[in-house]
Amino acid sequence: MPNKNAKKEVAIPEVLGNYLTQSASVMEKIADAIGYDKQLSFRRERVFDELLKLDMDEDDRYIVNAIIVQAKDRVDTFYGIPAECK
C-alpha cells in the first residue's frame, strides 16, 4: 500500500503544471489588455491629426475630437471608417 508522502510527491508536478498553465493564460490576458490600452492611447493622440485631414471648421474639429476620444469604442469606430468616408 503506497504511503501518503508518495501520493503527495506524485501530485506536486501535476498541481504545479496546472498552476503554470493557468498563470500563463492570465499573463497572456494581462499582456493583451496592456497592449490594447497602449494602442488605444496612441490612437487617441492621433485623432486630432486625422481630423486635420478633413475639411471642417477648427471649432468643429475640437468638438468632434472631444466626442471621439471620450470612449474607446468611438476611437475604434473612427479608425474603422475608411478615409474616403470620413
Sequence and secondary structure as in RCSB ss.txt:
>XXXX:A:sequence
MPNKNAKKEVAIPEVLGNYLTQSASVMEKIADAIGYDKQLSFRRERVFDELLKLDMDEDDRYIVNAIIVQAKDRV
DTFYGIPAECK
>XXXX:A:secstr
   HHHHHHHHHHHHHHHHHHHHHHHHHHHHHHHHHHHHHHHHHHHHHHHHHTS   HHHHHHHHHHHHTSHHHH
HHHHHS GGG 
